[in-house]
Amino acid sequence: AIKRAIDELEEAEKKYDVKSSNVLYEDLIKDPIGCVKRLYAELGYDFTPEFQRRMEEYIENNKKERAASKGKKKKLHNYTPEEFGLTKEQLIDGFDFYHNKFNVPH
């Protein structure tokens, strides 16, 4: 299903003369503002000081929310493949083409 979605996205890019981009989760977590700045530049959007300020505010609030959830039974956004009836191997196999297409490490 994901392969078909990416194929359709690429077709839409050509048909409607629009761009899309791929962002690695690790890059987004490591440097969210830098990552979004690069993404905006790649897609031709303005990255304004106001937008950066709002991102910084969101990131700070998110850190506080995560800190408040530490030690609780259910962590924020902590999922396992098994919760969705999958195995790690199934995910690796299912997304192998994606890893290859976008040069994403396994």
Contact map, one row per residue, 1 for C-alpha under 8 A:
1111100000000000000000000000000000000000000000000000000000000000000000000000000000000000000000000000000000
1111110000000000000000000000000000000000000000000000000000000000000000000000000000000000000000100000000000
1111111000000000000000000000000000000000000000000000000000000000000000000000000000000000000000001100000000
1111111100000000000000000000000000000000000000000000000000000000000000000000000000000000000000000000000000
1111111110000000000000000000000000000000000000000000000000000000000000000000000000000000000000000000000000
0111111111000000000000000000000000000000000000000000000000000000000000000000000000000000000000000000000000
0011111111100000000000000000000000000000000000000000000000000000000000000000000000000000000000000000000000
0001111111110000000000000000000000000000000000000000000000000000000000000000000000000000000000000000000000
0000111111111000000000000000000000000000000000000000000000000000000000000000000000000000000000000000000000
0000011111111100000000000000000000000000000000000000000000000000000000000000000000000000000000000000000000
0000001111111110000000000000000000000000000000000000000000000000000000000000000000000000000000000000000000
0000000111111111110000000000000000000000000000000000000000000000000000000000000000000000000000000000000000
0000000011111111111100000000000000000000000000000000000000000000000000000000000000000000000000000000000000
0000000001111111110000000000000000000000000000000000000000000000000000000000000000000000000000000000000000
0000000000111111100000000000000000000000000000000000000000000000000000000000000000000000000000000000000000
0000000000011111110000000000000000000000000000000000000000000000000000000000000000000000000000000000000000
0000000000011111111000000000000000000000000000000000000000000000000000000000000000000000000000000000000000
0000000000011101111100000000000000000000000000000000000000000000000000000000000000000000000000000000000000
0000000000001000111110000000000000000000001000000000000000000000000000000000000000000000000000000000000000
0000000000001000011111000000000000000000001000000000000000000000000000000000000000000000000000000000000000
0000000000000000001111100000000000000010011000000000000000000000000000000000000000000000000000000000000000
0000000000000000000111110000000000000000000000000000000000000000000000000000000000000000000000000000010000
0000000000000000000011111011000000100010000000000000000000000000000000000000000000000000000000000000000000
0000000000000000000001111111000000000000000000000000000000000000000000000000000000000000000000000000000100
0000000000000000000000111111100000000000000000000000000000000000000000000000000000000000000000000000000000
0000000000000000000000011111110000000000000000000000000000000000000000000000000000000000000000000000000000
0000000000000000000000111111111100100000000000000000000000000000000000000000000000000000000000000000000000
0000000000000000000000111111111110110000000000000000000000000000000000000000000000000000000000000000000000
0000000000000000000000001111111100000000000000000000000000000000000000000000000000000000000000000000000000
0000000000000000000000000111111100000000000000000000000000000000000000000000000000000000000000000000000000
0000000000000000000000000011111111100000000000000000000000000000000000000000000000000000000000000000000000
0000000000000000000000000011111111110000000000000000000000000000000000000000000000000000000000000000000000
0000000000000000000000000001001111111000000000000001001100000000000000000000000000000000000000000000000000
0000000000000000000000000000001111111100000000000000000000000000000000000000000000000000000000000000000000
0000000000000000000000100011001111111110000000000000000000000000000000000000000000000000000000000000000000
0000000000000000000000000001000111111111000000000000000000000000000000000000000000000000000000000000000000
0000000000000000000000000000000011111111100000100000000000000000000000000000000000000000000000000000000000
0000000000000000000000000000000001111111110000000000000000000000000000000000000000000000000000000000000000
0000000000000000000010100000000000111111111000000000000000000000000000000000000000000000000000000000000000
0000000000000000000000000000000000011111111111100000000000000000000000000000000000000000000000000000000000
0000000000000000000000000000000000001111111111100000000000000000000000000000000000000000000000000000000000
0000000000000000000010000000000000000111111110000000000000000000000000000000000000000000000000000000000000
0000000000000000001110000000000000000011111110000000000000000000000000000000000000000000000000000000000000
0000000000000000000000000000000000000001111111000000000000000000000000000000000000000000000000000000000000
0000000000000000000000000000000000000001111111100000000000000000000000000000000000000000000000000000000000
0000000000000000000000000000000000000001100111110000000000000000000000000000000000000000000000000000000000
0000000000000000000000000000000000001001100011111011000000000000000000000000000000000000000000000000000000
0000000000000000000000000000000000000000000001111111000000000000000000000000000000000000000000000000000000
0000000000000000000000000000000000000000000000111111100000000000000000000000000000000000000000000000000000
0000000000000000000000000000000000000000000000011111110000000000000000000000000000000000000000000000000000
0000000000000000000000000000000000000000000000111111111000000000000000000000000000000000000000000000000000
0000000000000000000000000000000010000000000000111111111100000000000000000000000000000000000000000000000000
0000000000000000000000000000000000000000000000001111111110000000000000000000000000000000000000000000000000
0000000000000000000000000000000000000000000000000111111111000000000000000000000000000000000000000000000000
0000000000000000000000000000000010000000000000000011111111100000000000000000000000000000000000000000000000
0000000000000000000000000000000010000000000000000001111111110000000000000000000000000000000000000000000000
0000000000000000000000000000000000000000000000000000111111111000000000000000000000000000000000000000000000
0000000000000000000000000000000000000000000000000000011111111100000000000000000000000000000000000000000000
0000000000000000000000000000000000000000000000000000001111111110000000000000000000000000000000000000000000
0000000000000000000000000000000000000000000000000000000111111111000000000000000000000000000000000000000000
0000000000000000000000000000000000000000000000000000000011111111100000000000000000000000000000000000000000
0000000000000000000000000000000000000000000000000000000001111111110000000000000000000000000000000000000000
0000000000000000000000000000000000000000000000000000000000111111111000000000000000000000000000000000000000
0000000000000000000000000000000000000000000000000000000000011111111100000000000000000000000000000000000000
0000000000000000000000000000000000000000000000000000000000001111111110000000000000000000000000000000000000
0000000000000000000000000000000000000000000000000000000000000111111111000001000000000000000000000000000000
0000000000000000000000000000000000000000000000000000000000000011111111000000000000000000000000000000000000
0000000000000000000000000000000000000000000000000000000000000001111111000000000000000000000000000000000000
0000000000000000000000000000000000000000000000000000000000000000111111110111000000000000000000000000000000
0000000000000000000000000000000000000000000000000000000000000000011111110010000000000000000000000000000000
0000000000000000000000000000000000000000000000000000000000000000000011111000000000000000000000000000000000
0000000000000000000000000000000000000000000000000000000000000000000011111110000000000000000000000000000000
0000000000000000000000000000000000000000000000000000000000000000000000111110000000000000000000000000000000
0000000000000000000000000000000000000000000000000000000000000000000010011111010000000000000000000000000000
0000000000000000000000000000000000000000000000000000000000000000000011011111110000000000000000000000000000
0000000000000000000000000000000000000000000000000000000000000000010010000111110000000000000000000000000000
0000000000000000000000000000000000000000000000000000000000000000000000000011111000000000000000000000000000
0000000000000000000000000000000000000000000000000000000000000000000000000111111100000000000000000000000000
0000000000000000000000000000000000000000000000000000000000000000000000000000111110100000000000000000000000
0000000000000000000000000000000000000000000000000000000000000000000000000000011111110000000000000000000000
0000000000000000000000000000000000000000000000000000000000000000000000000000001111111111001000000000000000
0000000000000000000000000000000000000000000000000000000000000000000000000000000111111110000000000000000000
0000000000000000000000000000000000000000000000000000000000000000000000000000001111111100000000000000000000
0000000000000000000000000000000000000000000000000000000000000000000000000000000111111100000000000000000000
0000000000000000000000000000000000000000000000000000000000000000000000000000000011111110000000000000000000
0000000000000000000000000000000000000000000000000000000000000000000000000000000011111111011000000000000000
0000000000000000000000000000000000000000000000000000000000000000000000000000000011001111111000000000000000
0000000000000000000000000000000000000000000000000000000000000000000000000000000010000111111100000000000000
0000000000000000000000000000000000000000000000000000000000000000000000000000000000000011111110000000000000
0000000000000000000000000000000000000000000000000000000000000000000000000000000000000111111111000000000000
0000000000000000000000000000000000000000000000000000000000000000000000000000000010000111111111100000000000
0000000000000000000000000000000000000000000000000000000000000000000000000000000000000001111111110000000001
0000000000000000000000000000000000000000000000000000000000000000000000000000000000000000111111110000000000
0000000000000000000000000000000000000000000000000000000000000000000000000000000000000000011111111000000000
0100000000000000000000000000000000000000000000000000000000000000000000000000000000000000001111111110000000
0000000000000000000000000000000000000000000000000000000000000000000000000000000000000000000111111111000000
0010000000000000000000000000000000000000000000000000000000000000000000000000000000000000000001111111100000
0010000000000000000000000000000000000000000000000000000000000000000000000000000000000000000000111111111100
0000000000000000000000000000000000000000000000000000000000000000000000000000000000000000000000111111111111
0000000000000000000000000000000000000000000000000000000000000000000000000000000000000000000000011111111100
0000000000000000000000000000000000000000000000000000000000000000000000000000000000000000000000001111111100
0000000000000000000001000000000000000000000000000000000000000000000000000000000000000000000000000111111100
0000000000000000000000000000000000000000000000000000000000000000000000000000000000000000000000000111111110
0000000000000000000000010000000000000000000000000000000000000000000000000000000000000000000000000111111111
0000000000000000000000000000000000000000000000000000000000000000000000000000000000000000000000000010001111
0000000000000000000000000000000000000000000000000000000000000000000000000000000000000000000100000010000111
